[in-house]
Amino acid sequence: QIHLAESGGGSVQAGGSLRLSCVISESEPSNKCIGWFRQGPAKESEGVAAIYPSYGTRSLRPSVADRFTISQDDAKTTVYLQMNSLKPEDTAMYYCTAGGPPGGYCPIDEEYRYNYWGQGTQVTVSS
C-alpha cells in the first residue's frame, strides 16, 4: 500500500516559481515510478514528470523540460517538482502518482500505469 501526500501548490504570477513536494509512505518498498500528472481546466490530464527512485532515472514532458525539474531527497521518501518560469497554461491540479512498469523506465504518456494517486495540489498562474 502506498500513500502519497502533495503540498506546495499556490497562486503565482507568470514567470514565478513553485516547488511541489510529494511525501511517499509505503508499507514496504515497492520499486515504483513516482510521477507528476496535471489536469487543467477543461483539459485532459497529462503526465509532467516521473522518477524511478531506486535508479534516479527521470522522464520529463518536452514542453516543460526547460522549466521543470523532478528530484528526490536522499531518503527517497519525498519527490519534488521544481517549476520555474511558470506560465498561465501551467495552471492545473497537480497530482503525485505511483506505478509504472518495473525496471527503471517511467513513461509519462501512459497514465493507466499509475494506480496510486494523491489528493492533488492546485497551481494557479496568473498573467
Secondary structure, DSSP 8 states (H G I E B T S, - for coil): -EEEEEE--EEEETT--EEEEEEEEESS----EEEEEEE-TTS--EEEEEEETTTTEEEE-GGGTTTEEEEE-TTSSEEEEEE-S--GGG-EEEEEEEE--TTS---SS-GGGEEEE---EEEEEE-
